């Protein structure tokens, strides 16, 4: 773990730990490290979630990037996986997402994607840290016409929704689903996506006001969705976090279907259609032991990594696997996305439920959960560096 970057980018309390000055300096350093020096005006995208501090940090990050000659394309409020997808679609040199994912509104963060839409490897993060913290390389700031400019992308929601729709071969006609947007980025995309896929959508926590992101809602507070689905006799429910890169589900009985169950359902379906590379699923050491048993019973191989979706992705890329994820709901369908994508996961799951004409509770019986306990131990930021 680096001095600025954790397993999922830079993160801290906005305007205290993650200041405008730091965001601007990270922008400068990122432009220096990620772009081709021979290109006069590299293109870098910036997206954000619904936190009040996102506008402030966007302005600072934009200033840092433009000061190094980069042209910035602002994507507006959009899910993290949408930002990663659009890096490739727009043929950008890099992308930035301003989000603290599942954390409360006072936090914010900076996630950086390289030109291929993948999160940065450790080596590049270390180069950025060295420039920001150690002044290892002095910025050579351009002047005049060499300074970067700013533009705003107009069709980001439409382009992302169309992309997710293209991955679903079977519509959701007739399904009644509950959708908890965590008052986050999915508030812009989820209702449009699932309505166009044919579902009858019942929305929760889709009125962001800048401070209510993840507040007693979303994938980290799924109890309200569990009650809502059961009381309204819906077929299923899905919940996202603030930047919609993770998804948890609720079956028609109001029972939680976490990331391990989602992986079991989707892995079995992929295998049945010959779409699971090397018949292998990648998870982490936190994956429930019941998933290992599921793999053994269904002729699948399981590969465990350190905790963190970046490590799941690294293993997938290294070994040629195309499916993996975490119990928390970060699920990676590498055939369609370069990062965990909550709405993609939900679309794939609900398509399986509808195509098979089965109840989600029935599909979840593929796996039996074993008893599991997690104990959190507090540690300082300095202490984390020793791990």
C-alpha positions as CSV (number, residue, x, y, z in Angstrom):
1,X,0.0,0.0,0.0
2,X,1.4,3.4,-1.0
3,X,1.7,6.6,0.9
4,X,-1.2,8.3,-1.1
5,X,-2.8,5.4,-2.9
6,X,-4.6,2.6,-1.2
7,X,-6.1,-0.4,-2.9
8,X,-8.7,1.8,-4.5
9,X,-7.0,5.1,-5.2
10,X,-6.5,8.2,-3.0
11,X,-9.1,8.7,-0.3
12,X,-9.6,11.0,2.7
13,X,-11.9,13.6,4.3
14,X,-12.4,16.2,1.6
15,X,-10.9,19.7,2.3
16,X,-9.0,18.3,5.3
17,X,-7.0,15.2,4.3
18,X,-7.8,15.4,0.6
19,X,-7.3,19.1,-0.1
20,X,-7.7,21.1,-3.3
21,X,-3.9,21.6,-3.3
22,X,-3.4,17.9,-3.1
23,X,-5.9,17.3,-5.9
24,X,-4.2,19.8,-8.1
25,X,-0.8,18.4,-7.5
26,X,-2.0,14.8,-8.2
27,X,-3.5,16.2,-11.4
28,X,-0.1,17.6,-12.4
29,X,1.8,14.5,-11.5
30,X,-0.7,12.2,-13.2
31,X,-0.4,14.2,-16.5
32,X,3.4,13.9,-16.2
33,X,3.4,10.2,-15.6
34,X,0.5,9.0,-17.8
35,X,0.8,10.8,-21.0
36,X,3.2,10.7,-24.0
37,X,5.6,13.6,-23.9
38,X,5.5,13.7,-27.6
39,X,1.8,14.5,-27.6
40,X,1.1,18.2,-27.2
41,X,-2.4,18.0,-25.6
42,X,-3.2,14.6,-24.1
43,X,-6.9,14.0,-23.4
44,X,-7.9,13.2,-19.9
45,X,-11.5,12.5,-18.7
46,X,-12.9,13.5,-15.3
47,X,-16.0,12.0,-13.8
48,X,-17.5,12.4,-10.3
49,X,-20.1,11.1,-7.9
50,X,-22.7,13.1,-6.1
51,X,-20.8,14.3,-3.1
52,X,-20.8,18.0,-2.4
53,X,-17.0,18.1,-2.5
54,X,-16.8,16.5,-5.9
55,X,-17.3,19.9,-7.7
56,X,-14.5,21.5,-5.7
57,X,-12.1,18.7,-6.3
58,X,-13.0,18.5,-10.0
59,X,-12.0,22.2,-10.4
60,X,-8.7,21.6,-8.6
61,X,-7.9,18.4,-10.5
62,X,-8.8,20.1,-13.8
63,X,-6.5,23.0,-13.0
64,X,-3.6,20.7,-12.3
65,X,-4.1,18.7,-15.5
66,X,-4.6,21.8,-17.7
67,X,-1.5,23.4,-16.2
68,X,0.5,20.5,-17.7
69,X,-1.0,20.9,-21.1
70,X,-3.7,18.2,-20.9
71,X,-7.1,18.8,-22.4
72,X,-9.8,17.8,-19.8
73,X,-13.2,16.4,-20.8
74,X,-15.6,16.6,-17.9
75,X,-18.1,13.7,-17.8
76,X,-20.3,15.0,-15.0
77,X,-21.9,12.8,-12.4
78,X,-21.5,9.2,-13.7
79,X,-20.7,5.7,-12.2
80,X,-17.0,4.8,-11.9
81,X,-17.3,1.9,-14.4
82,X,-18.9,4.4,-16.9
83,X,-15.8,6.6,-16.6
84,X,-13.5,3.6,-17.2
85,X,-15.6,2.5,-20.2
86,X,-15.6,6.0,-21.7
87,X,-11.8,6.3,-21.5
88,X,-11.7,3.6,-24.2
89,X,-14.6,4.9,-26.2
90,X,-13.3,8.4,-26.3
91,X,-9.7,7.2,-27.0
92,X,-8.5,9.2,-24.0
93,X,-5.0,9.0,-22.6
94,X,-6.3,8.6,-19.0
95,X,-9.4,9.0,-16.8
96,X,-10.1,10.2,-13.3
97,X,-13.0,9.5,-11.1
98,X,-13.7,11.6,-8.0
99,X,-15.5,9.4,-5.5
100,X,-15.1,7.7,-2.1
101,X,-17.3,4.8,-3.2
102,X,-19.3,3.4,-0.2
103,X,-18.0,6.0,2.4
104,X,-20.0,8.8,4.0
105,X,-20.3,12.2,2.3
106,X,-17.4,13.9,4.1
107,X,-15.0,11.6,2.4
108,X,-13.9,11.8,-1.2
109,X,-11.3,10.1,-3.4
110,X,-9.4,10.1,-6.6
111,X,-9.3,7.0,-8.8
112,X,-7.1,7.1,-11.9
113,X,-7.4,4.9,-15.0
114,X,-4.8,4.5,-17.7
115,X,-5.7,4.8,-21.4
116,X,-6.8,1.1,-21.5
117,X,-9.5,1.7,-18.8
118,X,-7.7,-0.3,-16.1
119,X,-6.7,1.0,-12.7
120,X,-3.1,2.1,-12.4
121,X,-0.5,-0.5,-11.5
122,X,1.5,0.0,-8.3
123,X,4.6,1.2,-10.2
124,X,2.7,4.2,-11.8
125,X,1.0,5.1,-8.5
126,X,4.5,5.2,-6.9
127,X,5.8,7.5,-9.6
128,X,2.8,9.9,-9.0
129,X,3.5,9.7,-5.2
130,X,7.1,10.5,-5.6
131,X,6.3,13.6,-7.6
132,X,3.7,14.8,-5.2
133,X,5.3,13.9,-1.9
134,X,9.1,13.9,-2.7
135,X,9.2,16.5,-5.5
136,X,11.1,13.8,-7.5
137,X,10.5,15.6,-10.8
138,X,9.8,19.3,-11.3
139,X,6.8,20.1,-13.4
140,X,7.7,21.8,-16.7
141,X,4.5,24.0,-16.9
142,X,3.6,25.2,-20.4
143,X,2.5,28.7,-21.2
144,X,0.4,30.4,-23.9
145,X,-1.3,28.1,-26.4
146,X,0.3,25.0,-24.8
147,X,-1.9,25.2,-21.7
148,X,-4.7,22.7,-21.8
149,X,-8.4,23.5,-22.3
150,X,-11.7,22.1,-20.8
151,X,-14.7,20.7,-22.6
152,X,-17.9,19.0,-21.3
153,X,-19.2,15.6,-22.7
154,X,-22.9,15.7,-23.3
155,X,-24.0,12.1,-23.8
156,X,-22.2,10.2,-21.1
157,X,-25.3,8.6,-19.6
158,X,-26.8,7.6,-22.9
159,X,-23.5,6.0,-24.1
160,X,-23.0,4.1,-20.8
161,X,-26.6,2.8,-20.7
162,X,-26.4,1.7,-24.3
163,X,-23.2,-0.2,-23.5
164,X,-24.7,-2.1,-20.6
165,X,-27.8,-2.9,-22.6
166,X,-25.6,-4.4,-25.4
167,X,-24.4,-7.0,-22.9
168,X,-27.8,-8.4,-22.1
169,X,-29.1,-10.8,-24.6
170,X,-32.5,-11.3,-22.9
171,X,-34.8,-8.4,-21.8
172,X,-36.4,-8.1,-18.4
173,X,-39.9,-7.7,-19.6
174,X,-42.5,-8.1,-16.8
175,X,-40.0,-8.2,-14.0
176,X,-40.7,-6.0,-11.0
177,X,-37.5,-4.8,-9.3
178,X,-36.5,-2.5,-6.5
179,X,-33.4,-0.4,-7.1
180,X,-31.5,1.4,-4.3
181,X,-29.1,4.0,-5.9
182,X,-27.5,5.0,-2.6
183,X,-28.2,8.6,-3.5
184,X,-25.1,8.2,-5.6
185,X,-24.0,8.1,-9.3
186,X,-26.5,5.3,-10.2
187,X,-29.3,7.9,-9.6
188,X,-28.4,9.2,-13.1
189,X,-28.4,5.9,-14.9
190,X,-30.1,3.0,-13.2
191,X,-33.8,3.9,-13.7
192,X,-33.2,4.6,-17.4
193,X,-31.2,1.4,-17.9
194,X,-33.5,-1.0,-16.3
195,X,-36.7,0.6,-17.6
196,X,-35.3,0.3,-21.2
197,X,-34.4,-3.3,-20.4
198,X,-38.2,-3.8,-19.8
199,X,-38.4,-4.0,-16.0
200,X,-40.9,-2.2,-13.8
201,X,-38.6,-0.1,-11.6
202,X,-39.3,0.9,-8.0
203,X,-36.7,3.4,-7.0
204,X,-35.1,4.0,-3.6
205,X,-32.5,6.6,-2.5
206,X,-32.3,8.2,-6.0
207,X,-32.6,11.9,-4.8
208,X,-29.0,12.9,-4.1
209,X,-28.5,16.3,-2.4
210,X,-24.7,16.2,-2.0
211,X,-24.7,15.0,1.6
212,X,-27.0,11.9,1.7
213,X,-24.8,9.6,-0.4
214,X,-24.7,6.1,1.3
215,X,-26.7,7.5,4.2
216,X,-28.7,4.5,5.6
217,X,-29.1,3.3,2.0
218,X,-27.2,1.4,-0.8
219,X,-25.2,-1.7,-0.6
220,X,-23.7,-1.0,2.8
221,X,-27.2,-0.4,4.4
222,X,-29.4,-2.9,2.5
223,X,-32.0,-3.5,5.2
224,X,-34.4,-1.0,3.8
225,X,-34.3,-2.6,0.4
226,X,-34.8,-6.0,1.9
227,X,-38.0,-4.8,3.6
228,X,-39.2,-2.9,0.5
229,X,-38.9,-5.9,-1.8
230,X,-40.8,-8.2,0.5
231,X,-43.5,-5.8,1.4
232,X,-44.1,-4.8,-2.2
233,X,-44.0,-8.4,-3.6
234,X,-41.2,-7.6,-6.1
235,X,-39.3,-10.2,-8.0
236,X,-35.9,-8.9,-6.8
237,X,-34.0,-5.9,-5.6
238,X,-30.5,-4.5,-6.4
239,X,-28.5,-2.0,-4.4
240,X,-25.4,0.0,-5.4
241,X,-22.9,2.1,-3.6
242,X,-22.0,5.7,-4.1
243,X,-20.1,5.3,-7.4
244,X,-22.0,2.1,-8.5
245,X,-19.0,-0.1,-8.9
246,X,-20.5,-2.7,-6.6
247,X,-23.9,-4.5,-6.4
248,X,-25.7,-6.6,-3.8
249,X,-29.1,-8.2,-4.4
250,X,-32.2,-9.1,-2.5
251,X,-34.4,-12.1,-3.5
252,X,-38.2,-12.1,-3.6
253,X,-38.4,-13.1,0.0
254,X,-36.4,-10.1,1.2
255,X,-33.2,-12.1,1.8
256,X,-29.7,-10.8,1.1
257,X,-27.9,-12.2,-2.0
258,X,-24.3,-11.0,-1.5
259,X,-21.3,-11.0,-3.8
260,X,-20.4,-14.7,-3.2
261,X,-23.9,-15.8,-4.2
262,X,-23.9,-13.5,-7.2
263,X,-20.6,-15.0,-8.4
264,X,-22.0,-18.5,-7.9
265,X,-25.1,-17.8,-9.9
266,X,-23.3,-16.0,-12.7
267,X,-20.4,-18.4,-12.8
268,X,-22.7,-21.4,-13.2
269,X,-24.6,-19.7,-16.0
270,X,-21.3,-18.7,-17.8
271,X,-20.1,-22.3,-17.6
272,X,-23.3,-23.7,-18.9
273,X,-23.0,-21.4,-22.0
274,X,-19.3,-22.1,-22.5
275,X,-18.4,-18.5,-21.6
276,X,-16.2,-19.0,-18.5
277,X,-12.6,-19.0,-19.4
278,X,-10.7,-22.0,-18.1
279,X,-13.7,-22.8,-16.0
280,X,-12.2,-20.6,-13.3
281,X,-13.5,-17.9,-11.0
282,X,-11.2,-15.5,-9.2
283,X,-12.1,-14.3,-5.6
284,X,-10.2,-13.3,-2.5
285,X,-9.2,-14.8,0.8
286,X,-12.4,-13.3,2.2
287,X,-14.6,-15.3,-0.1
288,X,-16.8,-17.6,1.9
289,X,-15.7,-21.2,2.1
290,X,-19.1,-22.2,0.8
291,X,-18.1,-20.8,-2.5
292,X,-15.1,-23.2,-2.6
293,X,-17.5,-26.1,-2.0
294,X,-19.8,-24.7,-4.8
295,X,-16.8,-24.7,-7.2
296,X,-15.9,-28.3,-6.2
297,X,-19.5,-29.5,-6.7
298,X,-19.8,-27.8,-10.1
299,X,-16.5,-28.6,-11.8
300,X,-15.1,-25.1,-11.4
301,X,-11.7,-23.9,-10.3
302,X,-11.3,-21.2,-7.7
303,X,-8.3,-18.8,-7.5
304,X,-8.0,-16.6,-4.3
305,X,-6.1,-13.3,-4.1
306,X,-5.5,-10.6,-1.5
307,X,-8.6,-8.5,-0.6
308,X,-9.2,-5.8,-3.1
309,X,-10.8,-5.9,-6.6
310,X,-7.5,-4.6,-8.1
311,X,-5.8,-7.9,-7.1
312,X,-8.7,-9.9,-8.5
313,X,-8.3,-8.1,-11.7
314,X,-4.6,-8.5,-11.8
315,X,-5.0,-12.3,-11.4
316,X,-7.6,-12.4,-14.2
317,X,-5.4,-10.5,-16.6
318,X,-2.3,-12.5,-15.7
319,X,-3.9,-15.9,-16.1
320,X,-6.5,-15.2,-18.9
321,X,-9.6,-15.5,-16.7
322,X,-12.7,-13.5,-17.5
323,X,-14.8,-13.6,-14.3
324,X,-14.2,-12.8,-10.7
325,X,-15.2,-10.6,-7.7
326,X,-15.6,-10.0,-4.1
327,X,-18.2,-10.7,-1.4
328,X,-18.7,-7.0,-1.1
329,X,-20.3,-7.0,-4.6
330,X,-17.3,-5.9,-6.7
331,X,-17.9,-8.2,-9.7
332,X,-15.8,-8.1,-12.8
333,X,-17.1,-9.3,-16.1
334,X,-13.9,-8.8,-18.1
335,X,-15.6,-9.6,-21.4
336,X,-17.6,-6.3,-21.0
337,X,-15.7,-4.1,-18.5
338,X,-12.3,-3.3,-17.2
339,X,-13.4,-2.8,-13.6
340,X,-16.2,-3.8,-11.2
341,X,-19.6,-2.6,-12.4
342,X,-22.6,-2.7,-10.2
343,X,-25.2,-2.0,-12.9
344,X,-23.6,-4.5,-15.3
345,X,-23.7,-7.1,-12.5
346,X,-27.3,-6.4,-11.8
347,X,-28.3,-6.6,-15.5
348,X,-26.5,-9.9,-15.9
349,X,-28.1,-11.4,-12.8
350,X,-31.6,-10.3,-13.5
351,X,-31.3,-11.5,-17.1
352,X,-30.4,-15.0,-15.8
353,X,-33.4,-14.9,-13.4
354,X,-35.8,-13.9,-16.2
355,X,-34.3,-16.2,-18.8
356,X,-34.5,-19.2,-16.5
357,X,-38.0,-18.4,-15.3
358,X,-36.7,-19.0,-11.8
359,X,-37.0,-17.3,-8.4
360,X,-33.8,-15.6,-7.3
361,X,-34.1,-17.4,-4.0
362,X,-34.0,-20.7,-5.9
363,X,-31.0,-19.8,-7.9
364,X,-29.1,-18.8,-4.7
365,X,-29.4,-22.4,-3.4
366,X,-26.5,-23.2,-5.7
367,X,-24.3,-22.2,-2.7
368,X,-24.5,-22.9,1.0
369,X,-22.9,-20.2,3.2
370,X,-20.5,-21.4,5.9
371,X,-20.2,-19.5,9.2
372,X,-17.8,-16.6,8.8
373,X,-16.7,-13.8,11.2
374,X,-14.8,-10.6,10.3
375,X,-13.2,-8.5,13.1
376,X,-12.1,-5.0,12.3
377,X,-8.9,-3.7,13.9
378,X,-8.2,0.0,14.0
379,X,-4.8,1.1,12.6
380,X,-3.3,4.5,11.8
381,X,-2.4,5.6,8.3
382,X,1.2,5.2,9.2
383,X,0.6,1.7,10.4
384,X,-1.0,0.7,7.1
385,X,2.3,1.4,5.4
386,X,4.0,-1.4,7.3
387,X,1.6,-4.1,6.0
